[in-house]
């Protein structure tokens, strides 16, 4: 398996998750705050790829509930393409429908307050999305 970094690209924040070295378990690690400097944001992602020795970056794409590609999904796909041009590892996309809803529900179940939830929901959403991607890959590689 491979170590992967998962990104939940938002308009204000980027949630970041990483898998374990076996590519089996996703963990939330960081939230990058958008600063209207796409190059700097992508450098920060490149630094995380290097730091974690990731072999692939998985970008969540918010497809519409009917599976179509809406305006936000097009924006995320375009940014994934920009990242692919900058990074030395493959960048793939994965359906992230409802990951933020799932992450928020998990945090509510832990009785986390609203303000505290907002600080971490993006990295938890990245972790939910990355875990779904990892689970979808199980069986592709011999263990």
C-alpha positions, 0 to 999 in steps of 0.5 A: 500500500501507499502513504497518502495525503487527503485534501478537503479543499474549501474556499476558506480552509484546506483540511489535511489528512494522512494515511498510515504507512500501510495505507490502511488508516486515515488520520486528520492532521492539519487545517491550512487557512486560505490566504488568497495566495494559491502558490503559497497554499500549494507550497504548503501542501508540497511541504506536507507531501515531503514531510510525510513522505506521501506517495499520492495526494487525494483531493476530494471533489464535491460531486452533486448528489446525482453524481453530476459535476457542478461549479464547486466540483469543477473548481476543485478538479481545476485546483487538483490539476494545478496541484498535479503540475506542482507536486512530484507525486500523483494527484487523484480525485475522489468523491467527497459527497457528504464528508463534511456532514459525516465529520460534523456528525462525528464531532457532535457525537463527541459533544464537541462545541460549535466553535471547536468543531469549526476549527477541526471539521475540515481535517476530519472531513479530509480524513473521512474522504481519505478513509473512503479512498483507502477502503476502496483500494483494499485488495488492490495490493497483496498484503 
